[in-house]
Amino acid sequence: MLVASSPDSSIAEPAEGAVARPSRARAITVLTAGLVVAIIVATGVGAIGLSPGEVMAALVRPLGFELPWAVGSREELIVWSLRLPRVALAVLVGAGLAGAGAALQGLVRNPLADPGLIGISNGAAFAAVAFIVVGAPLAAVAGALAPWLLPAAAFVGALVASGAAVLLARRHGRIGPASLILAGVGVASLAGSGIGLFLFVADDAQLRSVTFWSLGSLGNATWPLVGVVAGPMAIAGLIIGRHTADLDRLLLGETEARHLGVEVEQVTRRMIVAVALAVGAAVAACGVIGFVGLVVPHLVRGWLGPAHRGVVPASILGGALLMVAADVVARTIVAPAELPIGIITALVGAPVLLVVVLRGRAEGLA
């Protein structure tokens, strides 16, 4: 139950008879252990299978350590150059999407809010599709920068869409959650119309590229790309982590949060910037991936309770774990082909969302 007890604490202890919840430290420990296991397993899965012991031996051998499992230069090359960049990108993207979802749900005080709610994903998709369809001449003269033009276009599109939503939602110097959602829906619809227009004029090759990109893939993962994505993700994580207490106070309502010392407009702007950075970087790196930013924070909040000091880090770990696991399924379920990872996350997220909706309706009818 939420109470406004003090500026330093707006989440009270559970009432007697409430469902017992695990501690934040225990939950983070469990998720961290699960993520480590998932990373080791994912790094070993592929055309040339490696056991967990061989993966760990290949990971530590360049550092001068030797484990009982024999690995050669081929195994090291497979682990460090081919699989680990992909796993690292999956960790970053999953963590960024889930962390952004947790922040946005707290900001708009809606546990079913999604980063795409304010048009960020559609804005990035519109810019990327536009570049695929009409950007070929620019790519031809870009030289070594050509591979980075599509991610850059998607990232700029995400920032422009979020900025447009903020400007449309601003009223008398303030940004209300309801206005932000409505503005975001409008921006997303406009971007979706633009995507449809470009798809109408695209040729067959461009349509195939757009279809694969719009469903998400980690197939282009490299260490330089991981490094580029890590920057915006780190900045977004720092911003969100700094304001977890403010997000807790916002759960009480804007008026109560202001009485507790929260600068609501400033926190709102910073959260939107953080969400735009995280989602924009994720979409730019691997395309549109749905449900991670919606389902993971919602499940974590039901597991740990509403306090964001637990919800945010647990969501980050849970999102990373989900993306790594989904990528393993995407690489193996139709091997040697690869299934777009967005299909896997939708297959996981959609049933969970339907269960939540049905449960809520049942409780409402009770």
C-alpha positions in Angstrom: 0.0 0.0 0.0 1.3 3.5 -0.9 1.6 6.1 1.8 3.2 9.6 1.8 5.2 9.1 4.9 8.3 11.1 4.2 10.3 12.6 1.4 12.7 9.7 1.6 10.2 6.9 1.5 6.9 6.7 -0.3 6.5 2.9 -0.4 5.2 1.4 2.9 5.6 -2.1 4.2 3.0 -4.6 3.0 0.0 -4.9 5.2 -0.6 -7.9 7.3 -2.0 -10.8 5.2 -0.5 -9.4 2.0 1.4 -11.8 -0.4 5.0 -12.3 0.8 7.5 -10.9 -1.8 11.1 -11.8 -2.2 13.6 -9.2 -1.1 15.2 -7.0 -3.7 18.7 -8.5 -3.1 17.4 -12.0 -3.4 15.5 -11.3 -6.6 18.5 -9.5 -8.2 20.8 -12.4 -7.2 18.4 -14.9 -8.8 18.1 -12.9 -12.0 21.9 -12.3 -12.2 22.6 -16.0 -11.8 20.0 -16.8 -14.4 21.5 -14.3 -16.8 25.1 -15.6 -16.3 23.9 -19.2 -17.1 21.9 -18.0 -20.1 25.0 -16.1 -21.5 27.2 -19.2 -21.1 24.6 -21.5 -22.7 23.9 -19.0 -25.6 27.6 -18.6 -26.3 27.9 -22.3 -26.7 24.9 -22.8 -29.0 25.6 -22.8 -32.8 26.6 -24.8 -35.8 29.7 -25.9 -33.7 28.4 -26.7 -30.3 30.5 -25.9 -27.2 29.9 -27.2 -23.7 29.6 -24.7 -20.8 33.1 -25.7 -19.7 34.6 -25.0 -23.1 32.9 -21.7 -23.2 34.2 -20.6 -19.9 37.7 -21.9 -20.8 37.6 -19.9 -24.0 36.5 -16.8 -22.1 39.3 -16.8 -19.5 42.1 -18.2 -21.6 43.0 -14.8 -23.2 43.3 -13.5 -19.6 46.0 -16.0 -18.8 43.8 -18.6 -16.9 43.6 -22.2 -17.8 40.6 -24.4 -17.0 40.4 -28.2 -17.3 38.5 -28.1 -20.6 40.8 -28.1 -23.7 40.1 -25.3 -26.2 42.0 -24.1 -29.2 42.3 -21.0 -31.2 39.3 -22.0 -33.2 37.0 -22.1 -30.2 38.4 -18.8 -28.9 37.7 -17.2 -32.3 34.1 -18.6 -32.3 33.4 -17.4 -28.8 35.1 -13.9 -28.9 34.5 -12.9 -32.5 31.2 -14.5 -33.5 29.0 -15.4 -30.5 29.9 -13.1 -27.6 29.2 -9.9 -29.6 25.8 -11.2 -30.4 25.1 -12.2 -26.8 26.4 -8.9 -25.5 24.1 -7.0 -27.9 21.1 -9.1 -26.8 22.0 -8.2 -23.1 22.2 -4.5 -23.9 19.0 -4.4 -26.0 16.9 -6.5 -23.6 18.1 -4.5 -20.6 17.5 -1.2 -22.3 14.0 -2.0 -23.5 12.9 -3.4 -20.2 14.5 -0.6 -18.2 12.8 2.0 -20.4 9.5 0.2 -20.0 9.8 0.2 -16.2 10.6 3.9 -16.2 7.8 4.8 -18.6 5.2 2.7 -16.6 6.2 4.5 -13.5 6.1 7.9 -15.2 2.6 7.6 -16.6 1.4 5.5 -13.7 0.2 2.7 -15.9 1.6 -0.8 -15.5 0.7 -1.7 -19.1 2.5 1.2 -20.7 5.1 0.4 -23.4 8.0 2.4 -24.8 6.3 2.4 -28.1 3.4 4.2 -26.5 4.9 7.6 -27.1 5.8 6.9 -30.7 9.5 6.1 -30.2 9.5 2.7 -31.9 7.4 3.9 -34.8 9.5 7.0 -35.3 12.6 4.9 -35.5 10.9 2.4 -37.8 9.7 5.2 -40.1 13.2 6.7 -40.4 14.8 3.3 -41.1 12.2 2.3 -43.7 12.6 5.7 -45.4 16.3 5.2 -45.6 16.0 1.6 -46.9 13.6 2.8 -49.7 15.2 6.1 -50.7 18.6 6.2 -49.1 20.5 4.0 -51.6 22.2 6.9 -53.3 23.5 8.3 -50.0 24.8 4.9 -49.0 26.6 4.6 -52.3 28.7 7.7 -51.6 29.2 7.2 -47.9 32.1 4.7 -48.2 33.1 3.2 -44.9 30.2 4.9 -43.1 27.6 3.2 -45.2 26.9 0.3 -42.7 26.2 2.9 -40.0 23.7 5.0 -41.9 20.6 2.8 -41.3 21.2 2.6 -37.5 21.9 6.3 -37.4 18.6 7.1 -39.3 16.6 4.9 -36.9 18.2 6.5 -33.8 17.5 10.0 -35.1 13.9 9.0 -35.9 13.4 7.8 -32.4 14.7 11.1 -30.9 12.6 13.2 -33.3 9.4 11.2 -32.5 9.9 11.5 -28.8 10.6 15.2 -29.1 7.5 15.7 -31.1 5.4 13.8 -28.6 6.8 16.0 -25.8 6.1 19.3 -27.7 2.6 18.2 -28.5 1.9 17.1 -24.9 3.3 20.3 -23.3 0.6 22.6 -21.9 1.3 25.7 -19.8 4.9 24.4 -19.3 3.8 21.0 -18.0 3.7 17.5 -19.5 0.8 15.5 -18.2 0.8 11.6 -18.5 -2.5 11.6 -20.3 -1.4 14.2 -22.8 1.9 12.5 -23.4 0.1 9.2 -24.2 -2.4 10.9 -26.5 0.4 12.8 -28.3 2.5 9.6 -28.5 -0.4 7.7 -30.1 -0.8 10.4 -32.6 2.9 10.5 -33.5 3.0 6.7 -33.7 -0.1 6.7 -36.1 1.5 9.4 -38.3 4.8 7.4 -38.5 2.8 4.3 -39.2 1.1 6.0 -42.1 4.5 7.1 -43.4 5.8 3.5 -43.2 2.8 2.3 -45.2 3.5 4.9 -47.9 7.1 3.9 -48.3 6.1 0.2 -48.4 3.7 1.0 -51.2 6.5 2.4 -53.4 9.2 -0.1 -52.4 10.5 -2.8 -54.7 10.7 -6.5 -53.9 14.3 -6.4 -52.5 13.5 -3.4 -50.3 10.3 -5.0 -49.0 12.3 -8.1 -47.9 14.8 -5.9 -46.2 12.1 -3.9 -44.4 10.2 -7.0 -43.4 13.2 -8.6 -41.8 14.4 -5.4 -40.1 10.9 -4.6 -38.8 10.7 -8.0 -37.0 14.1 -7.7 -35.3 17.4 -9.5 -35.6 20.7 -9.6 -33.8 22.5 -11.1 -36.9 24.5 -7.9 -37.5 26.1 -7.9 -34.1 29.8 -6.8 -34.0 32.0 -5.4 -31.2 31.9 -1.9 -32.7 28.1 -2.0 -32.8 28.0 -3.2 -29.2 30.3 -0.3 -28.2 28.0 2.2 -30.0 24.9 0.8 -28.4 26.4 0.7 -24.9 26.9 4.4 -24.8 23.2 5.5 -25.0 22.2 2.5 -22.9 24.6 3.5 -20.1 23.4 7.1 -20.1 19.7 6.0 -20.1 20.4 3.6 -17.2 22.1 6.3 -15.1 19.2 8.8 -15.6 16.6 6.2 -14.7 18.6 4.9 -11.8 19.0 8.4 -10.4 15.2 9.0 -10.3 13.8 5.7 -9.0 12.8 7.4 -5.7 11.0 10.1 -7.7 9.2 7.5 -9.7 8.0 6.0 -6.5 6.6 9.3 -5.3 4.9 9.9 -8.7 2.9 6.8 -8.0 1.0 8.9 -5.4 0.0 11.5 -8.1 1.6 14.7 -9.4 0.3 16.9 -6.6 1.5 14.6 -3.8 4.8 14.2 -5.5 5.4 17.9 -5.7 4.6 18.2 -2.0 7.3 15.6 -1.4 9.9 17.7 -3.3 9.7 16.1 -6.8 10.3 18.5 -9.7 7.7 16.7 -11.8 8.3 18.4 -15.2 12.1 18.0 -14.9 11.8 14.3 -14.0 9.4 13.8 -16.8 11.7 15.4 -19.4 14.6 13.3 -18.2 12.7 10.1 -18.2 11.5 10.7 -21.8 15.1 11.4 -22.8 16.3 8.2 -21.2 13.5 6.2 -22.8 14.2 7.7 -26.2 18.0 6.9 -25.9 17.4 3.3 -24.8 14.7 2.5 -27.3 16.3 4.4 -30.1 19.6 2.6 -29.7 17.9 -0.8 -29.5 15.8 -0.2 -32.6 18.8 1.2 -34.4 20.9 -1.8 -33.6 18.5 -4.7 -34.3 15.1 -3.4 -35.5 11.8 -3.3 -33.8 11.3 -5.8 -31.0 8.0 -5.7 -29.2 6.7 -6.7 -25.7 10.0 -6.8 -23.9 9.5 -3.3 -22.5 5.9 -4.1 -21.6 5.8 -7.6 -20.2 9.1 -7.8 -18.3 8.5 -4.7 -16.0 4.9 -5.7 -15.5 5.8 -9.2 -14.4 8.6 -7.9 -12.2 6.3 -5.4 -10.6 3.9 -8.2 -9.7 6.8 -10.2 -8.3 8.5 -7.5 -6.2 5.9 -4.8 -5.7 5.8 -1.3 -7.0 9.0 0.2 -5.5 11.2 1.2 -8.4 14.4 0.7 -6.5 13.7 -3.0 -7.0 11.6 -2.9 -10.2 14.2 -1.1 -12.4 17.3 -3.2 -11.7 15.2 -6.4 -11.8 13.6 -5.4 -15.1 17.0 -4.6 -16.6 18.2 -8.1 -15.6 15.0 -9.8 -16.6 14.9 -8.0 -20.0 18.5 -9.1 -20.7 17.7 -12.7 -19.7 14.6 -12.8 -21.9 16.5 -11.4 -25.0 19.4 -13.9 -24.6 17.0 -16.8 -24.3 14.8 -15.6 -27.2 17.9 -15.2 -29.4 18.9 -18.8 -28.6 15.4 -20.0 -29.7 15.6 -17.8 -32.8 18.9 -19.3 -33.8 18.0 -23.0 -33.2 14.3 -23.5 -33.8 14.6 -23.4 -37.6 18.3 -24.0 -37.9 20.2 -23.5 -40.1 17.9 -20.6 -40.9 17.2 -17.9 -38.3 13.8 -16.8 -37.1 13.4 -13.0 -36.5 13.7 -12.5 -32.8 10.7 -10.2 -32.7 8.5 -13.2 -33.5 9.9 -15.0 -30.4 9.3 -12.1 -28.0 5.7 -11.6 -29.4 5.0 -15.3 -28.9 6.1 -15.0 -25.3 4.7 -11.5 -24.6 1.2 -11.7 -26.3 -0.1 -14.7 -24.2 1.2 -13.0 -21.0 -0.6 -9.8 -21.9 -3.8 -11.7 -22.6 -3.6 -13.5 -19.3 -3.1 -10.2 -17.5 -6.1 -8.6 -19.3 -8.3 -11.6 -18.6 -7.3 -11.7 -15.0 -8.0 -8.0 -14.6 -11.4 -8.4 -16.1 -12.2 -11.4 -13.9 -11.2 -9.4 -10.8 -13.3 -6.5 -12.0 -16.3 -8.7 -12.3 -15.8 -10.3 -9.0 
